[in-house]
């Protein structure tokens, strides 16, 4: 009877946690609207979202409902019985379908092809890059605003690696918004593979399987297919997964690939310095298994250093770019966005991106991480440390004040690690939480016309 009582109390705590997480979104919306009416706007349409209130449906609606229904009803069962290879292939394919279906709720042009060609986006600058070496040498000089040749908002706000991706696509004959969006979808959907591969490499295949349906129905899929941040999430998640595989299997070359990808992330977005938190969690977990870490870590560090040298020799010094982008940040709308509101409203956007199940997973991860009585060590396994690492990265970014609003897409690389602890949810409740995740995504995408 005691066990049943504990389960019931835990289930109630989960429901309260999930409800409070959704309540945070409601509170951020109400407070944002109240501040607007009081003459103190927080500088985000439909705050906390960067979107316009517009209930609508589209060609992606039936597909999104079908994907959600199939994953909610069959996802956990298939995750448990499919071979690992088939699970990864089907998980990736279904994640692609989920991302595309959500994007197509807004139609092909508005939902996909036109998102990355607006006046503030990367593709506007692609046509002007006739000489890549010259662009690299002069990149930092065009970061600050209020000069004739200033970069657009998104190009100036990121290191040159992000622009180079789209320039490279254009040079390869894949120019335009449609190809750019499809590449973001293809790379962003890799989170449904990279995160489970990481967990499995660290010794917990059951937990890896449990996480797959939650990563497939990740609510942040709304923004993965329509912003470069989805691509950033896929690149860094793959880097962390390769690091886990390299450390646990002693594969030096894989470690080099991991180091190169993770450091490349620093040249895609300045904020991706915080991916070091999940990476360190992987190193810690791998060391606990007695894996030959130092040789692999050295190889990863060497490959990462090579990336730094390459960009530096090309003419871009990362620290100069970072210093200038902080100045540019406060030249724009960020100077009018009140920290006192966004420091907590940003967390409401994390709930929208990662879903209420993420809040429940974090609650359970914190409880598991605490020392237990009688004298027993805390449960520091992958399902605990990886979500907590994602949370630490998010909190660091939040407190910095350099990510006020729009974090539903900006923090995707960190939010994707929150579902890594899905195995902490009691098995009988997982279908319900999957339904809650899908419902949040569908409501946001059908009630709001998101900017990204």
NORTAHU-V145728 format. One record per residue. N is the residue number from 1. PHI is phi in radians with two decimals (none if undefined). D_FIRST is the distance of its C-alpha to the first C-alpha in Angstrom with 2 decimals. Layout:
# NORTAHU-V145728
N;PHI;D_FIRST  N;PHI;D_FIRST
This chain:
# NORTAHU-V145728
1;none;0.00  2;-1.06;3.80  3;-1.08;5.38  4;-1.13;5.10  5;-1.10;6.13  6;-1.14;8.62  7;-1.10;9.88  8;-1.16;10.59  9;-1.12;12.31  10;-1.13;14.17  11;-1.13;15.28  12;-1.12;16.56  13;-1.10;18.33  14;-1.09;19.90  15;-1.12;21.20  16;-1.11;22.57  17;-1.10;24.22  18;-1.08;25.77  19;-1.12;26.93  20;-1.14;28.49  21;-1.09;30.22  22;-1.17;31.79  23;-1.10;32.60  24;-1.12;34.59  25;-1.11;36.82  26;-1.08;37.38  27;-1.13;38.20  28;-1.09;40.60  29;-1.19;42.31  30;-1.15;42.70  31;-1.15;43.95  32;-1.05;46.27  33;-1.16;47.75  34;-1.11;48.14  35;-1.13;49.96  36;-1.11;52.21  37;-1.15;53.14  38;-1.45;53.78  39;1.50;56.25  40;-2.22;54.17  41;-1.10;53.20  42;-1.62;50.86  43;1.12;53.00  44;-2.72;50.72  45;-1.13;51.12  46;0.96;47.97  47;-0.86;46.43  48;-1.44;44.31  49;-1.44;45.32  50;-1.62;48.77  51;-2.87;49.22  52;-2.10;50.74  53;-1.16;48.86  54;-2.76;49.90  55;-1.01;47.64  56;-2.83;48.87  57;-2.32;48.22  58;-2.82;50.17  59;-1.09;50.74  60;-1.45;47.64  61;-1.03;45.30  62;-1.07;44.84  63;-1.14;44.39  64;-1.09;41.83  65;-1.12;39.79  66;-1.16;40.10  67;-1.10;39.07  68;-1.04;36.07  69;-1.08;34.98  70;-1.13;35.42  71;-1.23;33.55  72;-1.07;30.61  73;-1.42;30.35  74;-2.00;31.37  75;-1.00;31.24  76;-1.14;27.96  77;-1.12;28.69  78;-1.16;32.25  79;-1.08;31.33  80;-1.53;29.34  81;-1.96;32.00  82;-1.21;35.38  83;-1.09;37.38  84;-1.03;37.49  85;-1.06;41.09  86;-1.15;40.52  87;-1.12;37.49  88;-1.16;39.64  89;-1.15;42.53  90;-1.19;40.55  91;-1.09;38.57  92;-1.13;41.86  93;-1.07;43.54  94;-1.23;40.82  95;-1.09;40.78  96;-1.05;44.56  97;-1.09;44.18  98;-1.13;41.64  99;-1.10;43.94  100;-1.14;47.04  101;-1.13;45.59  102;-1.15;44.50  103;-1.12;47.96  104;-1.33;49.72  105;-1.03;48.14  106;-1.60;51.01  107;1.58;53.51  108;-1.11;55.26  109;-1.25;57.62  110;-1.28;55.48  111;-1.52;52.26  112;-2.29;53.59  113;-1.08;57.31  114;-1.72;58.21  115;-1.19;55.42  116;-1.67;56.94  117;-2.07;60.52  118;-1.29;60.33  119;-1.13;62.61  120;-1.72;60.14  121;-1.66;58.89  122;-1.15;59.93  123;-1.16;61.94  124;-1.08;64.48  125;-1.57;65.66  126;-1.04;65.76  127;-1.10;69.21  128;-1.50;70.69  129;-1.63;69.71  130;-1.52;72.85  131;-2.26;72.83  132;-1.09;69.44  133;-1.01;70.81  134;-1.15;72.51  135;-1.05;69.34  136;-1.10;67.41  137;-1.16;70.11  138;-1.76;70.26  139;-1.05;66.61  140;-1.09;65.83  141;-1.20;69.01  142;-1.91;67.80  143;-1.29;64.36  144;-1.17;65.45  145;-1.49;66.02  146;1.12;69.22  147;-2.39;71.51  148;-1.01;73.22  149;-1.90;71.41  150;-1.07;67.88  151;-1.15;65.12  152;-1.10;62.95  153;-0.94;59.73  154;-1.27;57.43  155;-1.18;60.00  156;-1.17;60.82  157;-1.44;57.16  158;-2.32;56.49  159;-1.12;58.22  160;-1.21;60.69  161;-1.01;58.35  162;-1.12;56.86  163;-1.12;60.35  164;-1.07;61.41  165;-1.01;58.72  166;-1.35;60.21  167;-1.12;63.76  168;-1.08;62.99  169;-1.08;61.69  170;-1.10;64.84  171;-1.16;67.06  172;-1.49;65.33  173;1.51;66.22  174;-1.98;62.78  175;-1.38;63.81  176;1.71;62.57  177;-1.17;59.35  178;-1.13;58.02  179;-1.12;58.16  180;-1.05;56.79  181;-1.14;53.78  182;-1.14;53.15  183;-1.16;53.26  184;-1.06;50.71  185;-1.10;48.47  186;-1.08;49.00  187;-1.34;48.33  188;-1.11;45.54  189;-1.16;43.58  190;-1.15;43.51  191;-1.08;40.49  192;-1.21;38.44  193;-1.84;39.75  194;-1.09;40.33  195;-1.16;36.87  196;-1.08;35.08  197;-1.06;37.91  198;-1.06;37.32  199;-1.11;33.61  200;-1.12;34.41  201;-1.08;37.31  202;-1.50;35.08  203;1.81;32.96  204;-2.36;30.06  205;-1.16;31.11  206;-1.05;27.68  207;-1.17;27.47  208;-1.09;31.07  209;-1.12;30.45  210;-1.12;27.56  211;-1.35;29.96  212;-0.98;32.80  213;-1.04;31.89  214;-1.26;31.27  215;-1.35;34.64  216;-1.14;36.35  217;-1.64;35.23  218;-1.03;35.84  219;-1.05;36.97  220;-1.09;39.63  221;-1.00;41.41  222;-0.95;43.21  223;-1.82;45.22  224;-1.14;45.32  225;-1.45;48.00  226;-2.19;50.15  227;-2.60;50.46  228;-1.15;51.50  229;-1.13;48.27  230;-1.12;46.52  231;-1.10;49.01  232;-1.04;48.35  233;-1.09;44.60  234;-1.14;45.32  235;-1.11;47.82  236;-1.27;45.70  237;-1.10;42.49  238;-1.13;44.63  239;-1.07;46.04  240;-1.15;42.64  241;-1.09;41.62  242;-1.10;44.89  243;-1.12;44.32  244;-1.09;40.93  245;-1.12;42.55  246;-1.10;45.55  247;-1.19;43.65  248;-1.44;41.30  249;-2.01;44.08  250;1.15;46.99  251;-1.69;49.02  252;-1.14;51.69  253;-1.12;53.18  254;-1.14;49.87  255;-1.10;49.45  256;-1.10;52.86  257;-1.10;51.91  258;-1.09;48.75  259;-1.07;50.82  260;-1.11;53.45  261;-1.17;51.02  262;-1.14;49.10  263;-1.29;52.36  264;-1.01;53.80  265;-0.99;50.99  266;-1.15;52.63  267;-1.69;55.75  268;-1.69;53.91  269;-2.68;52.29  270;-1.07;52.60  271;-1.15;48.98  272;-1.31;47.87  273;-1.01;48.51  274;-1.30;44.84  275;-1.17;43.86  276;-1.07;44.33  277;-1.19;40.80  278;-1.06;39.02  279;-1.10;41.74  280;-1.17;41.05  281;-1.08;37.32  282;-1.13;38.34  283;-1.06;40.71  284;-1.09;38.05  285;-1.15;35.55  286;-1.18;38.37  287;-1.13;39.53  288;-1.17;36.15  289;-1.52;36.72  290;1.38;40.07  291;-1.25;42.11  292;-1.32;45.86  293;-1.33;45.60  294;-1.14;48.85  295;-1.12;51.24  296;-1.21;49.44  297;-1.07;49.08  298;-1.07;52.79  299;-1.13;53.65  300;-1.11;51.52  301;-1.11;53.16  302;-1.11;56.57  303;-1.15;56.09  304;-1.10;54.81  305;-1.08;57.84  306;-1.10;60.09  307;-1.12;58.75  308;-1.06;59.51  309;-1.07;62.99  310;-1.07;63.69  311;-1.18;62.93  312;-1.15;64.77  313;-1.13;67.85  314;-1.28;67.77  315;2.02;68.27  316;-2.01;64.87  317;-1.75;63.47  318;-0.96;59.80  319;-1.20;59.92  320;-1.13;62.92  321;-1.05;61.11  322;-1.11;58.02  323;-1.03;60.20  324;-1.25;62.09  325;-1.24;59.09  326;-1.14;57.61  327;-1.10;60.91  328;-1.08;60.88  329;-0.99;57.33  330;-1.53;58.54  331;-1.39;61.72  332;-1.83;59.71  333;-1.17;57.19  334;-1.04;54.69  335;-1.17;56.79  336;-1.74;56.05  337;-1.57;52.31  338;-1.22;50.66  339;-1.04;48.40  340;-1.06;46.46  341;-1.50;45.30  342;-1.26;44.94  343;-1.11;43.05  344;-1.93;39.91  345;-1.19;41.02  346;-1.03;41.37  347;-1.21;37.62  348;-1.14;37.25  349;-1.19;39.43  350;-1.11;37.16  351;-1.09;34.32  352;-1.11;36.79  353;-1.35;37.76  354;-1.71;34.44  355;1.51;32.26  356;-1.11;29.12  357;-1.07;27.03  358;-1.12;29.00  359;-1.13;27.76  360;-1.16;24.11  361;-1.03;25.04  362;-1.15;26.81  363;-1.05;23.96  364;-1.19;21.71  365;-1.15;24.73  366;-1.11;25.35  367;-1.06;21.82  368;-1.18;22.14  369;-1.33;25.67  370;-1.27;24.90  371;-1.02;24.82  372;-1.95;21.40  373;-1.92;20.54  374;-1.10;21.19  375;-0.92;24.56  376;-2.40;24.09  377;-1.25;26.43  378;-1.14;25.56  379;-1.44;24.93  380;-1.73;28.50  381;-1.85;28.57  382;-0.94;30.54  383;-1.16;27.76  384;-1.69;27.52  385;-1.26;31.17  386;-1.15;32.93  387;-1.08;31.35  388;-1.16;31.79  389;-1.12;35.37  390;-1.06;36.03  391;-1.13;34.76  392;-1.06;36.98  393;-1.08;39.96  394;-1.12;39.36  395;-1.13;39.09  396;-1.11;42.24  397;-1.13;44.10  398;-1.13;42.91  399;-1.20;44.01  400;-1.13;47.33  401;1.34;48.50  402;-1.70;50.19  403;-2.44;47.85  404;-1.80;47.99  405;1.36;47.10  406;1.14;47.17  407;-1.34;44.35  408;-1.04;42.54  409;-1.86;45.02  410;-1.09;46.13  411;-1.65;42.71  412;-0.93;41.88  413;-1.05;42.42  414;-1.67;39.61  415;-1.12;37.25  416;-1.15;37.08  417;-1.51;35.09  418;-1.18;32.15  419;-1.23;30.77  420;-1.05;30.89  421;-1.70;27.27  422;-1.01;26.05  423;-1.13;23.88  424;-1.24;21.67  425;-1.29;20.64  426;-0.98;17.65  427;-0.92;19.50  428;-1.13;18.39  429;-1.68;19.75  430;-1.13;23.01  431;-1.07;25.01  432;-1.10;24.38  433;-1.25;25.48  434;-1.09;28.47  435;-1.09;29.41  436;-1.11;29.28  437;-1.07;31.51  438;-1.12;33.99  439;-1.11;34.12  440;-1.04;35.02  441;-1.08;37.78  442;-1.15;39.16  443;-1.15;39.27  444;-1.04;41.03  445;-1.25;43.48  446;-1.68;44.35  447;-1.68;44.56  448;-2.09;46.39  449;-1.71;49.46  450;-1.29;48.64  451;-1.21;51.49  452;-2.14;49.96
